[in-house]
Amino acid sequence: MIERIHCEWSEASPELAMRYPDDVRYHAKHGESLDQCDAWVCVCGNRSHLAGFYPCDRDGNGLEPLASGPWDGRLYYCDACRRIIDQTTGAVVGFRTPDAKDYS
């Protein structure tokens, strides 16, 4: 089974949906396209506003998103559990190694 992150708004309670209908509509529009989402929830429970997610290469080395280089705009690591996530599919594609470097 492939692990996947999901959108925090996909599990919004009816009360929350009534309080924030615009947010619910916005996030319902992107569906499974998590590259359009700013409210990720990792398999471990981390969220965008907690430990967060950061751009990386395939090995989990942190990269500046605007720097030229090997970052292709797809991969992020969870700063709580070290999973590497493909933002287009939400699939976990690996784990950041203990010796991975932060922004080069």
Number of C-alpha atoms within 10 A of each C-alpha: 3 7 13 16 22 22 24 17 20 15 11 13 10 10 9 13 15 11 11 12 12 11 13 18 12 13 20 14 12 13 13 17 15 20 15 15 21 14 17 24 23 26 15 12 11 18 22 18 11 11 12 17 23 21 23 28 20 20 16 26 20 21 22 14 15 8 10 9 10 11 19 12 16 16 25 28 29 27 18 15 15 18 23 27 28 21 22 15 15 25 18 21 17 15 17 23 13 8 9 15 14 13 13 8
